[in-house]
């Protein structure tokens, strides 16, 4: 087995999909605004002056709001769904919950694997700091039946394992090569030597031209790009 991961079954939340820190933040701010506006309304229209003790609840509510800024630093996004089964890549087939699908029989294959548990969220400045790594997807058609599954990558290393597996499968042509399969490899892993070898192999086999292959690789220096041209683009 080259790679395996847990299948995730997503479930759409019924109401607002707020995390614990977000709920506390909105509740404390909303209550503070309602409480403060009510006091201003009474003081303005009824000419009544509250004692300083009435302002203490406002300070407490703002302390609760400040606490959410620290709470979210260790918080994960809500996990809307559940785990059920496994997905595994072997040398000659893909297996989902024990059912094998030969790579050569897969059509309309799409693989997105760039999300891992513990990565910073897009909303990390205001909401939960970390994601659950379940925004990964594999979709394909097998003998006329479309199959689609989400799966979890539980660490950045797990993401590396998936990317290396995909490069291996494409390089060894376990599945008939299509240019769009190169899109399965994310930008970070296009700087890896394994991806460079894959592109070099495709250029030599005239499956892509040199310019196209050169633009796919993310070189770390001008020296690396020059060496690649000398080696693969005479």
C-alpha positions as CSV (number, residue, x, y, z in Angstrom):
1,X,0.0,0.0,0.0
2,X,1.4,3.4,-1.0
3,X,-1.0,5.6,0.9
4,X,-4.2,5.4,3.0
5,X,-6.6,7.9,4.6
6,X,-9.9,8.0,6.4
7,X,-13.0,8.7,4.4
8,X,-15.0,11.8,5.7
9,X,-18.8,12.1,5.2
10,X,-19.6,15.8,5.3
11,X,-22.9,17.0,6.7
12,X,-24.4,20.4,6.2
13,X,-25.0,22.2,9.5
14,X,-28.6,23.1,10.2
15,X,-27.9,26.6,11.5
16,X,-25.0,29.1,11.7
17,X,-21.8,27.1,11.7
18,X,-20.1,29.0,14.5
19,X,-17.3,27.6,16.7
20,X,-17.2,28.0,20.5
21,X,-15.0,31.1,20.4
22,X,-17.1,32.7,17.7
23,X,-20.3,32.1,19.7
24,X,-18.8,33.6,22.8
25,X,-17.4,36.5,20.9
26,X,-20.7,37.4,19.2
27,X,-22.7,36.8,22.3
28,X,-20.5,39.0,24.5
29,X,-20.3,41.8,22.0
30,X,-24.0,41.7,21.2
31,X,-25.0,41.7,24.8
32,X,-22.6,44.5,25.6
33,X,-24.0,46.7,22.8
34,X,-27.6,45.9,23.8
35,X,-26.9,46.7,27.4
36,X,-25.0,49.8,26.7
37,X,-27.5,51.2,24.2
38,X,-30.3,50.5,26.7
39,X,-28.5,52.5,29.4
40,X,-27.9,55.4,27.0
41,X,-31.6,55.3,25.9
42,X,-32.8,55.5,29.5
43,X,-30.3,58.2,30.5
44,X,-31.2,60.4,27.4
45,X,-34.9,60.1,27.3
46,X,-35.7,59.6,30.9
47,X,-33.0,61.9,32.3
48,X,-31.8,59.2,34.7
49,X,-28.2,58.7,35.7
50,X,-26.9,55.2,36.5
51,X,-24.3,54.7,39.2
52,X,-20.9,53.4,38.2
53,X,-21.8,49.9,39.4
54,X,-24.1,49.5,36.4
55,X,-21.1,49.8,34.1
56,X,-19.3,46.8,35.6
57,X,-21.2,44.3,33.5
58,X,-20.0,46.0,30.4
59,X,-16.4,45.5,31.5
60,X,-17.0,41.8,32.3
61,X,-18.6,41.3,28.8
62,X,-15.6,42.9,27.1
63,X,-13.3,40.6,29.2
64,X,-15.3,37.6,27.8
65,X,-14.8,38.9,24.3
66,X,-11.0,39.4,24.9
67,X,-10.8,35.8,26.2
68,X,-12.1,34.5,22.9
69,X,-9.0,36.0,21.2
70,X,-6.9,33.5,23.2
71,X,-9.4,30.7,23.0
72,X,-9.3,30.6,19.2
73,X,-5.5,30.2,19.2
74,X,-5.9,26.5,20.1
75,X,-9.3,26.0,18.4
76,X,-10.1,23.8,15.4
77,X,-12.9,24.5,13.0
78,X,-16.2,22.6,13.6
79,X,-16.1,19.1,12.2
80,X,-19.4,19.0,10.3
81,X,-19.7,15.3,9.5
82,X,-18.3,11.9,10.5
83,X,-15.6,9.5,9.5
84,X,-16.5,6.2,7.9
85,X,-14.2,3.8,6.1
86,X,-10.8,4.2,4.3
87,X,-9.4,5.1,1.0
88,X,-6.1,3.6,-0.1
89,X,-3.7,3.9,-3.1
90,X,-1.9,0.7,-4.1
91,X,0.4,0.0,-7.0
92,X,-2.3,-1.0,-9.5
93,X,-5.6,0.0,-7.9
94,X,-7.5,2.4,-5.7
95,X,-9.5,0.9,-2.8
96,X,-12.4,2.6,-1.1
97,X,-13.8,0.7,1.9
98,X,-12.3,-2.5,0.6
99,X,-13.7,-2.2,-3.0
100,X,-10.9,-2.1,-5.6
101,X,-10.9,0.1,-8.7
102,X,-8.1,-0.5,-11.2
103,X,-6.4,2.8,-12.2
104,X,-6.7,1.8,-15.9
105,X,-10.5,1.7,-15.5
106,X,-11.0,5.1,-14.0
107,X,-12.4,8.0,-16.0
108,X,-12.9,11.7,-15.3
109,X,-10.5,11.4,-12.4
110,X,-10.1,14.4,-10.1
111,X,-8.0,14.5,-7.0
112,X,-7.7,17.4,-4.7
113,X,-5.4,16.9,-1.7
114,X,-4.1,20.1,-0.2
115,X,-5.8,20.3,3.2
116,X,-4.4,18.8,6.4
117,X,-5.4,18.8,10.0
118,X,-3.6,21.5,12.0
119,X,-3.1,23.9,9.1
120,X,-4.1,27.6,9.6
121,X,-7.6,28.4,8.4
122,X,-8.4,31.2,6.0
123,X,-10.2,32.9,8.8
124,X,-7.5,32.4,11.5
125,X,-7.2,36.1,12.3
126,X,-10.8,36.2,13.5
127,X,-12.1,32.6,13.9
128,X,-10.7,29.2,14.7
129,X,-7.0,28.9,14.2
130,X,-6.8,25.4,12.7
131,X,-8.5,23.3,10.1
132,X,-9.4,19.6,10.3
133,X,-7.9,18.5,7.0
134,X,-11.2,17.2,5.5
135,X,-11.4,19.5,2.5
136,X,-9.8,16.8,0.3
137,X,-11.7,15.1,-2.5
138,X,-11.4,12.3,-5.0
139,X,-13.9,11.9,-7.8
140,X,-14.0,9.5,-10.8
141,X,-16.3,7.5,-13.0
142,X,-16.0,3.7,-12.9
143,X,-18.0,1.6,-15.4
144,X,-20.5,4.4,-15.8
145,X,-21.0,5.1,-12.1
146,X,-19.7,8.3,-10.6
147,X,-18.0,7.9,-7.2
148,X,-17.0,10.9,-5.0
149,X,-15.4,10.8,-1.6
150,X,-13.9,13.3,0.8
151,X,-11.0,12.2,3.0
152,X,-8.8,13.5,5.8
153,X,-5.1,14.2,5.8
154,X,-4.1,14.2,9.4
155,X,-0.8,16.1,9.2
156,X,1.5,17.9,6.8
157,X,3.6,14.7,6.5
158,X,0.4,12.8,5.5
159,X,-0.1,15.5,2.7
160,X,3.5,14.8,1.5
161,X,2.8,11.1,1.4
162,X,-0.3,11.7,-0.8
163,X,1.6,14.0,-3.2
164,X,4.5,11.6,-3.5
165,X,2.1,8.8,-4.2
166,X,0.3,10.8,-6.9
167,X,3.7,11.6,-8.5
168,X,4.7,8.0,-8.4
169,X,1.4,6.8,-10.0
170,X,1.7,9.3,-12.8
171,X,5.4,8.7,-13.4
172,X,4.9,4.9,-13.6
173,X,1.8,5.4,-15.8
174,X,-0.3,3.3,-13.6
175,X,-3.1,5.3,-15.1
176,X,-3.0,6.4,-18.8
177,X,-1.3,9.8,-18.8
178,X,-3.3,13.0,-19.2
179,X,-1.9,16.5,-18.9
180,X,-4.7,17.5,-16.4
181,X,-3.3,14.9,-14.0
182,X,-0.4,17.2,-13.3
183,X,-2.9,19.6,-11.7
184,X,-3.2,17.0,-8.8
185,X,0.3,18.2,-7.7
186,X,0.1,21.3,-5.6
187,X,2.4,24.3,-6.0
188,X,4.6,23.5,-3.0
189,X,5.4,20.0,-4.2
190,X,6.3,21.2,-7.7
191,X,9.6,22.2,-6.3
192,X,10.4,18.6,-5.2
193,X,13.0,16.6,-7.1
194,X,10.4,13.8,-7.7
195,X,8.2,16.2,-9.7
196,X,11.2,17.5,-11.6
197,X,12.1,13.9,-12.6
198,X,8.5,13.4,-13.7
199,X,8.5,16.5,-15.9
200,X,11.9,15.6,-17.4
201,X,10.5,12.1,-18.3
202,X,7.5,13.6,-20.0
203,X,9.6,16.0,-22.0
204,X,11.9,13.2,-23.2
205,X,8.9,11.1,-24.1
206,X,7.5,14.2,-26.0
207,X,4.2,14.1,-24.0
208,X,4.7,17.8,-23.2
209,X,7.1,20.3,-24.7
210,X,10.0,21.8,-22.9
211,X,8.5,25.3,-22.3
212,X,5.4,23.8,-20.9
213,X,7.2,21.5,-18.6
214,X,9.6,24.3,-17.5
215,X,6.7,26.5,-16.5
216,X,5.2,23.8,-14.4
217,X,8.2,23.4,-12.1
218,X,8.7,25.7,-9.1
219,X,12.5,26.3,-9.1
220,X,14.2,27.4,-5.9
221,X,17.0,29.2,-7.7
222,X,18.1,30.4,-11.1
223,X,20.9,27.8,-11.0
224,X,18.3,25.0,-10.7
225,X,16.3,26.3,-13.7
226,X,19.5,26.6,-15.8
227,X,20.5,23.0,-14.9
228,X,17.0,21.8,-15.9
229,X,17.2,23.5,-19.3
230,X,20.6,22.0,-20.0
231,X,19.5,18.5,-19.0
232,X,16.1,18.4,-20.6
233,X,15.9,21.2,-23.1
234,X,19.0,21.0,-25.4
